[in-house]
Amino acid sequence: MPTNNVNQSSVAGLPDAGWTVLVVDDDQDCLDEYREAVSNLGYAVRCAESTPAALSQISKHPDIGIVLTDLKMPEMDGNTLLSEIAIRFKPYRPIVTLVTTGHSSLDAAVLAMQSQASDFLTKPVSMPDLASALLRASAKLSTATPSYQLAERLNNSASREDANPIRASLQRDGKPSERELRAFIKLLFKYHHNKAQFFDPATLTGPSWEILLDLAEASLRGEPVPASSASAATLVPLSTALRHVNNLVEAGLVRRWIDPSDKRRTLLELEPEAKAAMQSYLETAWQFQPQPI
């Protein structure tokens, strides 16, 4: 937690008042101390106690330009938040992310930087370290903002061109626009990342994920799935698909049994824990789908 051992007047270069810092920490005491410390450094500040609450705040408040988040949080940790910000918001607006953790390690630092974190601060974070990190973040925002403003002007210009009736009629032919395809790609990346929060990535090789999705859809209908049908959904050779079915059964994710009404048919369904995990994944993916562009 920050310690107020530095007078504000000794900190050079106050931030641009137009940016707000969002502080994210599941510990209320830490949240209160960071709020006070960031405010004393001259920044507007908002707070969130979880990743979903933080994403909601960022979506609602375009003035948020700096996010200071703890890495270790329940359910969805700080790295999940960093990835969501990188996918959902950074392509369209300038945001600088900083992380704090009381469990520093090289692996944690590397993962945070891979998720585009600009600074990695170890708790307890001193006031000088916090001030320096926020000043560096402000400098990055000042540098990045003009390019985003230019992109926004270009997008607005393109939108005005699309108001032309002829161009509009061409867009109604069912073919997605470039911007729609870019948004869809980001959606695919996000869903690919999120599934690792609920399932061991080692079990999701090859067509295994497609098999789990097919079984999840069937579980929502309350029906088992023939092994041949689940295998066909993967669009890989039957022998390959069945090998992955075996792996899922051995991993305890899928139940397999002989259909009592037709001994020639093998049925599959998600095990209860796998069904619950898939339900959580689908609900999370639904909640975090990107806003329309």
Secondary structure as UniProt FT lines:
FT   HELIX           8..10
FT   TURN            17..18
FT   STRAND          20..24
FT   HELIX           28..40
FT   TURN            41..42
FT   STRAND          44..48
FT   HELIX           51..60
FT   TURN            62..63
FT   STRAND          64..70
FT   HELIX           78..88
FT   TURN            89..92
FT   STRAND          96..101
FT   HELIX           106..114
FT   TURN            115..116
FT   STRAND          117..122
FT   HELIX           127..162
FT   HELIX           165..171
FT   TURN            172..173
FT   HELIX           178..194
FT   HELIX           195..197
FT   HELIX           201..203
FT   TURN            206..207
FT   HELIX           208..221
FT   STRAND          225..226
FT   HELIX           227..232
FT   TURN            233..235
FT   HELIX           238..250
FT   TURN            251..252
FT   STRAND          254..258
FT   TURN            260..261
FT   TURN            263..264
FT   STRAND          266..270
FT   HELIX           272..287
//
